[in-house]
Amino acid sequence: MQDYSASLENFNKSISLQPEKIDAFLGMTLVYYYKNDLVNAKKYFDQAKALKSILQQGISGFETYKKEGFICNKKDNEALRMMFSKWK
């Protein structure tokens, strides 16, 4: 819905409450990516990969993570796949 400020606020709250959960880090990645702030997008993307080592494997790790229960819509899925390809 492009309410980036509210999304960032909610993801930041999620991170402060449960810093071990990577879904909020991936959410922050997407919000910054859609805002075309690639510096912050990469920052949160790298934090997500640091929290779950399987994501270091790139797309195959992301696909495994999705099988473990991570769910996102088609647009976000494609954006994350592109980032896993680009930011290895």
N, C-alpha and C positions, 0 to 999 in steps of 0.2 A: 504494500500500500504506500510505499515510499515515505513513511513517517520515520525517517532515519534517526531523528533525535530520540524519539520514544524507544525505538529498537535498541539504540546504543545504551540508553539508560537501563533498560530491562536486562540486556546482556551483561552490563557492568554489575548490576545487582546480583545476577546469577553467579557471576565469577566471584564476587566477594563472599557469597554465601557457601558456594561449593567450588573452590578453586581447583579441585581434582577432576571435575567434569569437563570434558573437552567440547561438548556440544555448543556451549556458550562461546567458546573461543572460535569455533567454526562459524557461528552466527555473526560474531564481530567481524570476522574475515569477510563474510559476504556483504555485510552492511557497508564496510569501507570500500570494498570492491565496486559495489553499485554506486557509491558516491564518487568513484574514480580516484580514491585516495589509496593508491597502490602501496605506498610506504607503510601505512598503518595496516592495510590488508595483509601484507607479507609478515608484519610483526606478529599479528594474532595467528596467522597460518603457521608460522614457525613455533609459536607457543603450543599450539594444538599438537603439532608433530612431536614436540619434546615431551608432552604428557602421555602420548600413546605411541610407543616406538614402532608399532606396525605401520603407522602412517609414513615412516621414513622410506618405506618400500614404494612409495608413489601410488599410482592408480591401483595396483594390485592390493596394496595395503588398505586403500580407501574402500575398495570393493569388499574386502574382508570385514572392515569396520561396519559397512552397511549391513552385511549378513549378521553381524552381532546385534543389530537393532537400530543403528542410526538411520533416521528417515528424514528425507527432505524432498521438496517438490522437484519437478522436472527441470525447471529453470535453475534452481540452486544446485542441483545435482550436476548439471552441465558446467556451471561456473566453477564448482569445486574440482571437477574432473580436469578442466582446463588449467586450473591453478596447480594441481598435482602434476600435470605434464610440464608446465612452464617452470615452476618453482621446486625443482627436485631436491 
